[in-house]
Amino acid sequence: MGNVYALVAFGLLWLVLAAFFVLLIRTLVIQARRRREGDPRVWEHGL
């Protein structure tokens, strides 16, 4: 039974990591598109 819990935990971990990377890549794509179009709302200027 411990094996089942380990597999479920492993699957959930990968699900969370995949969601995080999808959000990260989508954010980077949106920022690159804004930068290419000359939108002044680029997050780097706030640093």
ZIGIWO-V786315 format. One line per field, one symbol per residue. ss: DSSP state (2 for helix, 1 for strand, 0 for the rest). psi: psi as a letter, one per 20 degrees, with the letter a starting at -180 (. if undefined). burial: b if it has 16 or more other ideal C-beta (glycine too) atoms within 10 Angstrom, else e. Layout:
ss: ???
psi: ???
burial: ???
This chain:
ss: 02222222222222222222222222222222222220000022220
psi: hhhghgggggghghgggggghgggggghggghgghhikpilphhii.
burial: eeeeeeeeeeeeeeeeeeeeeeeeeeeeeeeeeeeeeeeeeeeeeee
